[in-house]
């Protein structure tokens, strides 16, 4: 505990570094996975290819990927950009299937109603499919957020400053308190981002707030709203 109280500034700095490395990949992975998931849901022939390729991305070991990316991107081995790109790829691997399944969960009758009312393909996506699949997408994004925060610690191996740096430094110097501080701080960052996404979901998806029968009524009301 003495080490922790004496190094609160260091822990805070590494926490901020961790957030800087974690938040962009979460956002980028969602933005990239959205059109890919739409394609997988819209065109059945491409579904298998897109989902298989995206799934294989997650099977790539993180350390080899960190060492291969500099040769592909042209950055230095210790560049934080390598970690951001790698975490984005892992996020896309998780999120593409979520987007495809979320869009597929929208009732076909709702789509047909929107078509009958003169909605274009893009209007159906933005005003019908995307809002109604919102809860599924949010759940997937929360998984991506926790996964990204966890994987970001591995970047310390290539010299990227993060909470993972407390792990490596603590192991090298035999300071258990430093290791524990890194673990606890990583969990807290994951909980912080997860809580932020929950709040964002309540703001962006207000019709999902009620529970039980009221929730069902709200969802039905939303369906009527977006198709009228």
C-alpha positions as CSV (number, residue, x, y, z in Angstrom):
1,X,0.0,0.0,0.0
2,X,2.9,2.3,0.7
3,X,4.0,2.0,-2.9
4,X,0.5,2.8,-4.2
5,X,0.1,6.0,-2.1
6,X,3.6,7.1,-3.1
7,X,2.9,6.6,-6.8
8,X,-0.7,7.8,-7.3
9,X,0.5,10.3,-10.0
10,X,2.2,7.4,-11.9
11,X,-1.0,5.3,-11.7
12,X,-3.1,8.2,-12.9
13,X,-0.8,8.9,-15.8
14,X,-0.8,5.2,-16.9
15,X,-4.6,5.2,-16.5
16,X,-4.9,8.2,-18.9
17,X,-2.5,6.5,-21.3
18,X,-4.7,3.3,-21.1
19,X,-7.8,5.3,-22.0
20,X,-6.1,7.0,-24.9
21,X,-5.1,3.6,-26.3
22,X,-8.5,1.9,-25.6
23,X,-11.2,4.4,-26.6
24,X,-10.2,5.1,-30.3
25,X,-10.2,1.3,-31.1
26,X,-13.6,0.9,-29.6
27,X,-15.0,3.7,-31.7
28,X,-13.2,2.7,-34.9
29,X,-14.2,-0.9,-34.6
30,X,-17.8,0.0,-34.3
31,X,-17.7,2.4,-37.3
32,X,-15.9,-0.3,-39.4
33,X,-18.0,-3.2,-38.3
34,X,-21.3,-1.3,-39.1
35,X,-21.1,-1.4,-42.9
36,X,-19.5,-4.9,-42.8
37,X,-22.3,-6.2,-40.7
38,X,-24.8,-4.5,-42.9
39,X,-23.3,-6.2,-46.0
40,X,-23.3,-9.6,-44.2
41,X,-26.9,-9.2,-43.3
42,X,-28.0,-7.7,-46.6
43,X,-26.3,-10.1,-49.0
44,X,-26.4,-13.7,-47.9
45,X,-23.7,-14.8,-50.3
46,X,-21.2,-12.5,-48.6
47,X,-22.3,-13.3,-45.0
48,X,-20.2,-16.4,-44.7
49,X,-17.1,-14.8,-46.1
50,X,-17.3,-11.6,-44.1
51,X,-18.1,-13.4,-40.8
52,X,-15.4,-16.0,-41.3
53,X,-12.7,-13.5,-42.2
54,X,-13.6,-11.2,-39.3
55,X,-13.7,-14.2,-36.9
56,X,-10.2,-15.3,-38.0
57,X,-8.9,-11.8,-37.1
58,X,-9.5,-12.6,-33.4
59,X,-7.6,-15.8,-33.7
60,X,-4.4,-14.0,-34.5
61,X,-2.1,-13.9,-31.4
62,X,-1.6,-10.4,-30.2
63,X,2.2,-10.4,-29.8
64,X,3.0,-11.6,-33.3
65,X,0.5,-9.1,-34.6
66,X,2.2,-6.3,-32.8
67,X,5.5,-7.2,-34.4
68,X,4.1,-7.7,-37.9
69,X,2.1,-4.5,-38.1
70,X,5.1,-2.1,-38.1
71,X,6.3,-3.8,-41.3
72,X,2.9,-3.4,-42.9
73,X,2.0,0.1,-41.7
74,X,5.5,1.5,-41.8
75,X,5.6,2.6,-38.2
76,X,8.2,2.0,-35.5
77,X,7.8,-1.1,-33.3
78,X,7.1,1.1,-30.2
79,X,4.6,3.3,-31.9
80,X,1.2,3.4,-30.0
81,X,-0.4,3.4,-33.5
82,X,0.4,-0.3,-33.8
83,X,-1.5,-1.1,-30.7
84,X,-4.5,1.1,-31.8
85,X,-4.7,-0.7,-35.1
86,X,-4.4,-4.2,-33.5
87,X,-7.1,-3.4,-31.0
88,X,-9.3,-2.1,-33.7
89,X,-8.9,-5.3,-35.7
90,X,-9.8,-7.4,-32.6
91,X,-12.8,-5.1,-32.0
92,X,-14.0,-5.5,-35.6
93,X,-13.7,-9.3,-35.3
94,X,-16.1,-9.2,-32.3
95,X,-18.4,-6.6,-33.6
96,X,-19.2,-7.6,-37.2
97,X,-21.2,-10.7,-36.2
98,X,-23.0,-8.6,-33.5
99,X,-24.0,-6.0,-36.1
100,X,-25.2,-8.7,-38.6
101,X,-27.2,-10.5,-36.0
102,X,-28.6,-7.3,-34.6
103,X,-29.9,-6.1,-38.0
104,X,-31.2,-9.6,-38.7
105,X,-33.2,-9.5,-35.4
106,X,-35.4,-6.7,-36.8
107,X,-38.8,-8.1,-37.6
108,X,-39.4,-8.6,-41.4
109,X,-42.9,-7.2,-41.1
110,X,-41.4,-3.9,-39.8
111,X,-39.2,-3.7,-42.9
112,X,-42.0,-4.4,-45.2
113,X,-44.2,-1.8,-43.5
114,X,-41.4,0.8,-44.0
115,X,-41.1,-0.2,-47.7
116,X,-44.8,0.1,-48.1
117,X,-44.6,3.6,-46.7
118,X,-42.0,4.6,-49.3
119,X,-38.8,4.4,-47.2
120,X,-35.7,4.0,-49.3
121,X,-33.0,1.4,-48.5
122,X,-30.9,3.9,-46.6
123,X,-33.9,5.3,-44.8
124,X,-34.9,1.8,-43.6
125,X,-31.4,1.2,-42.3
126,X,-31.0,4.6,-40.5
127,X,-34.5,5.1,-39.3
128,X,-35.8,1.5,-38.7
129,X,-33.1,-1.2,-38.6
130,X,-30.4,0.7,-36.7
131,X,-32.6,2.1,-33.9
132,X,-34.4,-1.2,-33.4
133,X,-31.2,-3.2,-33.3
134,X,-29.7,-0.7,-30.9
135,X,-29.9,-2.8,-27.8
136,X,-28.1,-5.7,-29.5
137,X,-25.4,-3.4,-30.9
138,X,-24.9,-1.8,-27.4
139,X,-24.5,-5.2,-25.8
140,X,-21.8,-6.1,-28.3
141,X,-20.1,-2.8,-27.9
142,X,-19.9,-3.3,-24.2
143,X,-18.1,-6.7,-24.8
144,X,-15.7,-5.0,-27.2
145,X,-15.0,-2.3,-24.7
146,X,-14.1,-4.7,-21.9
147,X,-12.0,-6.9,-24.3
148,X,-10.2,-3.8,-25.6
149,X,-9.3,-2.6,-22.2
150,X,-8.0,-6.0,-21.3
151,X,-5.9,-6.5,-24.5
152,X,-4.4,-3.0,-24.2
153,X,-2.3,-4.1,-21.3
154,X,-0.4,-6.4,-23.6
155,X,1.0,-3.4,-25.4
156,X,3.4,-2.8,-22.5
157,X,5.5,-5.7,-24.0
158,X,6.3,-3.5,-27.0
159,X,6.8,-0.4,-24.9
160,X,3.4,1.2,-25.2
161,X,2.8,3.1,-21.9
162,X,-0.4,1.8,-20.3
163,X,-1.6,0.1,-17.1
164,X,0.2,-3.0,-18.5
165,X,3.4,-1.1,-17.8
166,X,2.7,-1.5,-14.1
167,X,2.5,-5.3,-14.6
168,X,5.8,-5.5,-16.4
169,X,7.6,-3.1,-14.1
170,X,6.2,-4.7,-11.1
171,X,7.3,-8.2,-12.2
172,X,10.8,-7.0,-13.1
173,X,11.3,-5.2,-9.8
174,X,9.3,-7.6,-7.6
175,X,6.8,-5.0,-6.4
176,X,3.5,-6.8,-5.8
177,X,1.7,-3.6,-4.9
178,X,2.5,-2.2,-8.4
179,X,1.1,-5.3,-10.0
180,X,-2.0,-5.2,-7.9
181,X,-2.5,-1.5,-8.7
182,X,-2.3,-2.3,-12.4
183,X,-4.9,-5.0,-12.1
184,X,-7.3,-3.0,-10.0
185,X,-6.9,0.1,-12.2
186,X,-7.5,-2.0,-15.4
187,X,-10.7,-3.4,-13.9
188,X,-11.9,0.0,-12.9
189,X,-11.2,1.4,-16.4
190,X,-13.2,-1.4,-17.9
191,X,-16.1,-0.8,-15.5
192,X,-15.9,3.0,-16.2
193,X,-16.2,2.5,-20.0
194,X,-18.9,-0.1,-19.5
195,X,-20.9,2.2,-17.3
196,X,-20.4,5.1,-19.8
197,X,-21.8,2.9,-22.6
198,X,-24.8,2.0,-20.4
199,X,-25.5,5.7,-19.8
200,X,-25.0,6.4,-23.5
201,X,-27.5,3.6,-24.4
202,X,-30.1,5.0,-22.0
203,X,-29.8,8.4,-23.7
204,X,-29.6,7.2,-27.3
205,X,-32.2,4.4,-26.8
206,X,-34.8,5.9,-24.5
207,X,-37.5,3.4,-25.6
208,X,-35.5,0.6,-23.9
209,X,-35.6,2.1,-20.4
210,X,-38.9,0.6,-19.2
211,X,-39.0,-2.9,-17.9
212,X,-41.6,-5.7,-18.2
213,X,-44.8,-5.0,-19.9
214,X,-44.1,-1.3,-20.1
215,X,-40.9,-2.1,-21.9
216,X,-42.8,-4.2,-24.5
217,X,-45.3,-1.4,-24.9
218,X,-42.5,1.1,-25.5
219,X,-40.8,-1.1,-28.1
220,X,-44.1,-1.5,-29.9
221,X,-44.7,2.2,-29.8
222,X,-41.2,2.8,-31.2
223,X,-41.9,0.4,-34.1
224,X,-45.1,2.2,-34.9
225,X,-43.2,5.5,-34.7
226,X,-40.5,4.6,-37.1
227,X,-42.9,3.1,-39.7
228,X,-45.4,6.0,-39.7
